[in-house]
Amino acid sequence: MSVTSIHLGYHVTDDITHLSAFYREALGLVPRFADGTRWAEFQAGPARFALASPAEAPPGARGAMLVFACDAMDELRTRIANQGGVVVQERDMGSHGRTLTAADPAGNLFQLYSR
């Protein structure tokens, strides 16, 4: 069991409203889902791109974040730790799925997502 795909990428921002307009108008991205000033998600061809408020992001996250879809989060949590990574946060979003935020050995944050 392992990562199955890149689920989505997102930018952490304090101004979802302004950046949503930018990505819609400048790049023509199609809005897919929005949660007020907390989250805005766009379709970009077969992939998805989102904007997240600091409240929706892991503590201290800024800039770009990759989210990997996975089918065995518990197994990957152990493998991350065994390879020198650190689990930073886990979040159960009910019917929206679960996320696990981790840092690689160089300190780069990434997330795993499982429905």
Secondary structure as UniProt FT lines:
FT   STRAND          3..12
FT   HELIX           16..27
FT   STRAND          30..35
FT   TURN            36..38
FT   STRAND          39..44
FT   TURN            45..46
FT   STRAND          47..52
FT   TURN            54..56
FT   TURN            59..60
FT   STRAND          63..70
FT   HELIX           73..82
FT   TURN            83..84
FT   STRAND          86..92
FT   HELIX           94..96
FT   STRAND          98..103
FT   TURN            105..106
FT   STRAND          109..114
//
